[in-house]
Amino acid sequence: MLGDTSFDDASLDDHAAGDRPGRRALILVENLSVPFDRRVWQECTTLRDAGWEVHVICPRGEKRDTEPEAVIDGVRILRYPLRAATGGPAGYLREYGSALWHTARLARKVGPVDVVHACNPPDLLFLPALWLKRRGARFVFDQHDLVPELYLSRFDRGEDLLYRAVCALERRTYRAADIVLATNESYRDVAIRRGGQRPEDVFVVRSAPQTDRFQPVPPEPELKRGKPHLLCYLGVMGPQDGVDYALRALAKLRDEFGRTDWHAVFVGAGDAFDAMVELSRQLGLSEQVQFTGRIPDADLVRYLSTADVCLSPDPRNPLNDVSTMNKVLEYMAMGRPLVSFDLKEARVSAGDAAVYAPANDEAEFAGLIALLLDDPEQRARMGKIGQERISGPLSWRNSQASLLAAYAAACRDHTPVPASDPVRTGKSTGKRPRR
């Protein structure tokens, strides 16, 4: 498939050259700010370099990406205030209703576009996309998550009324889309089988680490807090992300394997952060487990460069088994070996850069950590394999080519919209903010 094919420089340049008439794209995001959303930002800069005029509508961040409007590296970003959902379904209704209203308001400000590119979740952005389609835009659906599987995995409520509602919204989104971007082959299969998409209209655009961001630096032994080994977790801490599995595995590593020769650091934040800190305390791990919250990139790289083993404890559930985990790719980019549960897409991504415990088996997960801690040569081999995969078949270069091919397919026989925006026409917008 396009997302898994190696493209040489000439073919990528051909795609770029074909898209250079100055077309306009509008990317819609609801669950993260931009450029904090790394995948979306890579898509933005890829399209910009191919001659597209790129606009983004997204929520404001809390500590970064706070300006209501910015032009960053030639990409225009319009941001709206958004309060994250609390209080169950009513909270999500308020959040999504507010996001849709602001998105529609800001889309009018952007004006006509050739492509509206909506990134889920939620599967509600087809509504402003349909409004833009009626004005001549083509709709590219960028499926970051399978929302029905996300609902089942996160809320443990079964196939209830809300589950049937999110399935209906996904169907409407697929029906409205001209082109679908899938993050891996499992998602592509869902788009074809469940979404009724033609195979030629679904393009695999894999997420990939920014290799300029993930460059190893000399290890810092003091980060190990006096222990011989450092274990590292990087990522979101939500109900479905398995941090609780990792903590229970570490307790077993101490109690059942007699291993106290390690310090562990958990980098990231999320809905379950406070609960995970409390679980660590209950398990008696507070002295050996450190929670940093979100940290600057430079500090993140220091921890990963020092880590002996990285943890990917996502349990098997309807979402995780078919999803590509960003942390797995980031560990690999840094040349770190990792322990994972045996998930379908984890094996596709990591291959021999990981060792795999039977799904959700915390004792086996702990045993594999112990095995790697005792084998520095295997750790080095696995780290090298991971780096080679990230620079080869899983590189963003391949995804760039697939993204541009998808846009070319969306815009085939489509007349570009007229220029109407100050970024495009050269009218003054003030100084360009720096990233």
Salt bridges, closest charged atoms under 4 A:
ASP4 OD1 - ARG206 NE 2.80
ASP9 OD1 - ARG397 NH2 2.89
GLU43 OE2 - ARG39 NH2 3.53
GLU43 OE1 - HIS117 NE2 3.64
ASP49 OD1 - ARG48 NH2 2.82
GLU53 OE2 - ARG24 NE 2.96
GLU53 OE2 - HIS55 NE2 2.56
GLU53 OE1 - ARG424 NE 3.73
ASP65 OD1 - ARG64 NE 3.66
ASP65 OD1 - ARG79 NH2 3.80
GLU67 OE1 - ARG79 NH1 2.92
GLU69 OE2 - ARG76 NE 3.23
GLU69 OE1 - LYS109 NZ 3.05
ASP114 OD1 - ARG23 NH1 3.78
ASP114 OD1 - HIS414 NE2 3.47
ASP142 OD1 - ARG39 NH2 2.93
ASP142 OD2 - HIS117 NE2 2.93
ASP142 OD2 - HIS144 NE2 3.31
GLU149 OE2 - ARG194 NH1 2.68
ASP160 OD2 - ARG157 NE 3.00
GLU170 OE1 - ARG194 NE 2.85
ASP178 OD1 - LYS133 NZ 3.47
GLU200 OE2 - ARG198 NH1 3.36
ASP201 OD2 - ARG198 NE 2.82
GLU220 OE2 - ARG302 NE 2.85
ASP244 OD2 - ARG248 NH2 3.37
ASP255 OD1 - ARG254 NE 2.66
GLU256 OE2 - LYS252 NZ 3.37
ASP261 OD2 - HIS229 NE2 3.85
ASP261 OD2 - ARG259 NH2 2.82
ASP271 OD2 - ARG154 NH2 2.00
GLU278 OE2 - ARG281 NH2 2.48
ASP297 OD2 - ARG38 NH2 3.13
ASP297 OD1 - ARG213 NH2 3.05
ASP299 OD1 - ARG302 NH1 2.93
ASP308 OD2 - LYS224 NZ 3.26
ASP308 OD2 - HIS229 ND1 3.77
ASP308 OD1 - ARG379 NH2 3.52
ASP314 OD1 - LYS327 NZ 3.08
ASP321 OD1 - ARG316 NE 3.90
ASP342 OD1 - ARG347 NE 2.64
GLU362 OE2 - ARG248 NE 2.68
ASP374 OD2 - ARG259 NH1 3.07
ASP421 OD1 - ARG24 NH2 3.77
ASP421 OD1 - ARG76 NH1 2.36
